[in-house]
């Protein structure tokens, strides 16, 4: 295991903090028997080969060893390892949702020669704190983008080698691993043909397993209830003096058994929901069309995923039932029960598990005739969210309301369109939406300012009030 790890000249490669000679030790610690040590090693790898979403020269070199670890059944915690590989391959998924990764564009834009010209550790005068930074800053903006694209694409292609392994993990005993494996396959459209068949098998198996579990447990519950009822009847016949007590006690036992079995059935059926949901969204991102029948599935997350996947694959040709499901989810209050990781039996990784936010993004794929319904749903949800959850909702609402982007400086409220005015009014009435953990959220403020609006709620209120006075 990891026999060739030290054959790489890690000191001659660069990551976020200079020479990458610390990477081999971090990779080896992913097999540590201490969970805290493994977690620390993952944190360090995220920090140096995936620093704030940026990939580095050393990143692609680390990937084959991460895949080697993942392929070994003895490696602990495979699901977080897959999540690290997804990050290395694509960065942050919100950048690419709802449409998926534009790999063909990356391949056209990448420029290897720019990396070849970069200063190397060991070169005379090389300074690990400045040389790389100074080189990148010396490039034009277009060349900086081409260099970054080349480095990111090298990391992406290194992870792509693992696609057959990821497909094999769709049958792993741990649902969390199956979820992570389905998630990573979603980002490799060039491998869609083989991945779609594997994802289809995953979804069929998970749907069948959930239905069978529910049916088996329900049958067991019925059998238990019948058995307990028979015991109660026997006790009543055999012991007349205590018949009432015995019957009542046995009936209570029957009810308890039936309730317990029903609860187990619900848990078993829900336990497959995260697997099914992740597989369906991945299917849609790769161009496959989830079965419309799943829009009627009793599990909320499966209905959500079927709608998101169908919108991604069908676009403007999507059916009204899919649109209706997306609209319902977009307006869904964030604390509505039934769709958390505990109920799903696993985390749905897309967009950090924000199912409603993802549904709102998916609505942009279904055609302009649905824009009014989508916008109404976004404005309905916006006052109920804050922090990270507010970003996709507000971002999509701004995209719809301000299709031409930033308004010219000095534009009065009265000159805004009806949609723009409605969005401003909702933001003024939504104090929590501007916050994260009780404090003003800089990312949200930046989003508002990017469209030329005042960057505080008080400023926005004054802007609205001035428009009302001018219009009086």
QUIZI-V999327 format. One line per field, one symbol per residue. phi: phi as a letter, one per 40 degrees, with the letter a starting at -180 (. if undefined). burial: + if it has 9 or more other ideal C-beta (glycine too) atoms within 8 Angstrom, else -. A space follows every 10 residues. Layout:
phi=???
burial=???
//
This chain:
phi=.fcbdccccc ccbbbcbhdc cccdcccccc bdccdccccc cccccdcbba cfgccbdcdc cccdcccccc ccdcccfccc ccccccdccb gccccbcccg cccccdcccc bccccccccb dgccgcbccb dccccccccc dccdcccccc cccccdcccd dcddcccccc bcccdccccc ccccccbbcc bcdccccccc cccdcccccc cccccccccc cccccccccc cccdccccbc cbdccccccc cccccccccc cccccccccc cccccccccc ccdcccgcbc cccccbcccd cccdcccccc ccccfccccd cccccccdcc ccccccchbc dcccgicccd fggccccccc cccccchccb cccccdcccc cdccbagccc ccccdccccc cbccgcccdg ccdccccccc cccdcccccb ccccbbfgbd bdccdccccc bgcdcacccc cccccccccc cc
burial=-+--+--+-+ +-+++--+++ -+++-+++++ +-----++-+ ++-+++++++ +---++++++ ++++++++++ ----+--++- ++++++++++ --++-+++-+ +-+--+--++ +--++--+-- +----+-+-- ++--++--+- --++++++++ ++++++++++ +++-+++-++ -+--++++++ +++++++++- ++-+++-+++ +++-+++-++ +-++++++-+ ++-++-+++- +++-++--+- --+--++-++ +-+++-++-+ ++-+++++++ ++++++++++ ++++++-+++ -+-++-+-+- ++++++++++ +++++--+-- -++-++++++ ++-+----+- +-++++++++ +-++++++++ ++++++---+ --+++++++- +++-+++-++ ++++++++++ ++----+--- -++--+--++ ++++++++-+ --++++---- +--++++++- +++---+-++ ++++-+++-+ --
//
